[in-house]
Amino acid sequence: MWSLHKAIGGAHFLAVTLTLAGLHPAAGAAPSGAVDVASSPQVLQWTACPNIPDTECAGLDVPVDPARPDGEHFALRLGRAAAKDPAQRKGVLLIIPGGPGVGIDGMFGQLRSQFRIDDLRRWYDVVSFDPRGIGQSSPIRCAPDAVPPAFEPIGHPSLAEFRALAGANAAFFQSCFAATGELMAHLSAMDTVADIERIRQALSPNDGLVAYAGSYGSAYAAAYLERTGDHVKALVLDGVVDHSVDLPTLIARFVLSVNDAFDRFAQWCDQDSACPLHGRNVGTVFDAVAATTPKIRTAVAKFMAAGRDPRQGWPAIAQMLAQVSAGDTSALEKLTHAASPGGTAEDPWIVAGAKALPSGVLCADFGPQRDYEALTAAGAAVALRAPRFAWRFWATEAGVGDCVGWPSEATNPPHRLQVGSHPNVMVANGTHDPPTPLINALAVWLQIPEARLLIADVDGHQSLPFSRCAFEAQLRFLVDPTSVSTTTLCPD
Amino acid sequence: MPHRALVPVALVLVALFAFARGTPAAVAQSGAPPPLQWAPCDDIPAVECAGIEVPVDHARPDGATFTLRLGRLPNTDPAQKRGSLLIIPGGPGPGIKIILVDYGSALKVDELRRYFDVVSFDPRGIERSNPLRCAPELVPPVIAPFDRPPTREEFEAVTRANAAFYRNCFELTGDLMHYLSAMDTAGDIERIRQALGQNDGLVASGGSYGSGYGAAYLEGFGDRVKTLVLDGILDHSVDLATVISRNDLSVQASFDRFARWCAREPACALHGRDVGAAYDAAVAAAPFVRKLVAQFLAGGNDPESGWSLIARMLAEVVAGDTATLDELTRIGSLASRDEDPQVRAGKNAIIPGVFCSDSGPQRDYAALLDAGATVARLAPRFAWKFWVATPLELSSAGVLMCAGWPHEARNPPHRLPAGGSYPNVMVANPTYDPPTPLSNAVSVWLQIPEARLLIADADGHQSLVVSRCAFDAHLRFLLDPASTPPVTLCPD
């Protein structure tokens, strides 16, 4: 277990893939590097990416509104880590990023080793992209002075607080629509699906899609399956989002799962003397620290996604709690900073836009959250079972708060998948995945007839980074979907 | 024949038939039930029996009653005793003798007895609990076509023959025949709980169709459950044609796994040969080989009872030797040995009696033809199972057994009602369970909030039978549900 995790992740492990867990990766890199827009989407001009070592970038022209291919276009930025050995090359593997908010800066930068990109390169040209509105794919722009403060209520928000949030969010979103234009209304998973299909046509026109989709990427991939299922050759969904339920249900599952993860973390501390809080009551320490330093709650909820990873997971969380408990907040500051959105972009409008992007995608897919009464009931049910993290239900940055004040209806509302038989799809998940609990994966698996199922008994978000067994099975599956049995269980 | 070869018999009995559950009418709370009078069973060596009076119709507790027979293997270690454990029989068909004796070693009853009085019962309509009675001369003949769907004329002929038979059973059996659904048995289970003095809640384990009774109990009496394990699960949220289709597809998948095992395992009697071709040749020589193969696949790859036995039978039949075939035919027979010819004939009605009460009559020939065609495409060697009309003779449930059923479903398919929280319920299944595929268990697990999930990576029916790890986890859970994590994966 531990040796496995040594292989994982650099210092920025946490800037992971899930806005669902509230982790906005560094968005919007230097805007100076204008994307070279190819005149024809079929001919890609790969050149070294300015800011990402060992990676090539190219631009692909796509319509803002897939339903109007002759309308306004923009350049979608692709990234590629080309296959190392042409003799062993199996083709193109598309990594569909999660978040929403992750792009190639993340996939080929901070997350590169965690997602084993350079292992995958032994067989594939590994390609990823900045999804629309992200990074250098026409990044969303919003008024910097309209960015609302993070909404992280201590308890259950009052109606007045709820309305204040709706007002602040609405004003912020309005500024994004005004500054970004039409793209702001085309951020749903269904819109990204059209981009993925254009990528496939450009990269492997005569072959089906071979892709790995983690976290929110699994929602894009599931939508692709619905829209263009017969173009799939092999597809892995990992750390799965279930779009058959409404946003309060999805968020409630996430919060309960974070709570479970915290309990497992506390249990580990009890049992393992390597835990800096060993011998102390972890829950009590957390509660005391949270009372004086509320942002510890946010950090702990986020970092649970890193599982047992020594640098960002349980040991680091325990260390941080111990330090803050002793009055030292330096580790907390450092980690909070590493995980904050906005990243390195210089344009303050793009920095602000990165804060709106997750809402833009989530609310297009799940719709605005207006019903205070219904949310109150759902929030109370969460509070009953996960009192320590119940506030997370209401919060922004992966809570229902993200879509409070969203000005339009869902363009791709929740629904069960309508897809045919797909033995060439694998649904994968860890048993203890805080942002995307196993329940999501099993629900989605049941919606895809004949799909393969992989469950890895690990802590952390997405099975591939945390389980060597899962990675190997997924790779075998991508190379030959028929080589993997209906169900794969990975003991670690 | 070695003792272990007995396992598949009961296995299959408990196996091939789906279950159901319902919304039981509230069972009137009787006062303190009279103490049970345990005495040696007159027909089952080494087991104690007792009878309780239960209403034929739980909605009319003051109406007609009958005697439900309980069986018990007393606790063997008083120092560790935790009370009673009720094993809810599957089938439908098995009762005390099969569960506690014939199937006792597979269910590891001796290990359970160290902690519990292990109790089971003859479910209503079975053995000594008011067995169904029918006229022997009206038992419908085996006419299921094996190589094609039935014609409309054949469908109608089966419907007429079944209707005449079932009407006669209603007449000879009396009122009880109207009350055979899972919700009726759930009412009996509540009476058993009261009689056993499980005052702090039901402690029970239900496998195969017994999981359906267990789920129906949960639906009707969820607040009286202390600890409940459901294993080898069928899903009453879907209609009969879907239940049967999933079963057939799963048997086909198991056959394919069996064939792959033969290809790599020198100990397989068909090693080095084309298993599919051997099967086809054996079936051509002895048509009932197909029934035994489907039935004994439920034994998984147990060295003495599952795949190796099937391979031996096929190899022998192809070579003109019927020794193993005859032995498996004898072991696999589900027929009653009761001396009363009407009770013997009644055994043919119990499977349809329960199934059709739970799933309703099958009247729509065109819809069945469609569903059957899908099965034939995906599971060509087992498409015949879909159409089975005579489950007792063919050891397999099929849709035609409910053609001609004279009443509407008493407990029609439905999802378990949402709400509640059941960390004291465990849903367990092997990854490759021929009669009850994992998808059933996952579907049911998603219907029971907070339920524990156990998946054992094993072939065969019911995880506690085919996986030591699963049995150990079951036992731990029964002794202390709070000790069990939300998800348990057993590597074998």
Chai-1 contact restraints between the chains, C-beta under 6 A:
chainA,res_idxA,chainB,res_idxB,connection_type,confidence,min_distance_angstrom,max_distance_angstrom,comment,restraint_id
A,T431,B,V487,contact,1.0,0.0,6.0,A-B,restraint_1
A,L438,B,V487,contact,1.0,0.0,6.0,A-B,restraint_2
A,L442,B,V442,contact,1.0,0.0,6.0,A-B,restraint_3
A,A443,B,L446,contact,1.0,0.0,6.0,A-B,restraint_4
A,L446,B,S443,contact,1.0,0.0,6.0,A-B,restraint_5
A,D457,B,L489,contact,1.0,0.0,6.0,A-B,restraint_6
A,T487,B,T431,contact,1.0,0.0,6.0,A-B,restraint_7
A,L489,B,D457,contact,1.0,0.0,6.0,A-B,restraint_8
A,L489,B,L489,contact,1.0,0.0,6.0,A-B,restraint_9
A,P491,B,P491,contact,1.0,0.0,6.0,A-B,restraint_10
